[in-house]
Amino acid sequence: MKDRKDSYLGDVGIIRKIDDIPELKEELIAIFDTKCHSHKAISNYSILLAEHVLEITGMETDDNINECFDVIRKWQEGKAKFQDARNVAFRMHALAREERDPVRAKVYRVFGQVAATQHVKRHALIASDYAVKLINLLHPKDMEEVRKERDIQIGLMKRI
């Protein structure tokens, strides 16, 4: 068995119970590996993914989501520290734990990982997995929807 430190996620937690298409996930990871030299590029991917998640759910932004986008942009401009982004990430995960609506909870999970990307780039991959879990929730057992989601993620990763 592979040591967690040797996996593509390193010391970032792995999402369990996800209906996925492994070859598309591996393709996303391979593209990530070619882009991960630039923390800002991966940060841009996380913003694109977050916007996409709001679009597919129709969820309106709230103060917490707006703060997530704000801290990412400030970090990219050198006006926020990693700790600022981590604090927003922790708050998003707390909101996810408190949220009773499962769709909103998954959106908050995505945003928690998106904010954490400023601290550790690999959180962008975890955000991608949470987006797939969101698709699993919205379209149970629909692997065509999972395929569409991973294809979108691959396209977003290629754009950065």
Beta strands, then each sheet from edge to edge (+ up, - down):
end
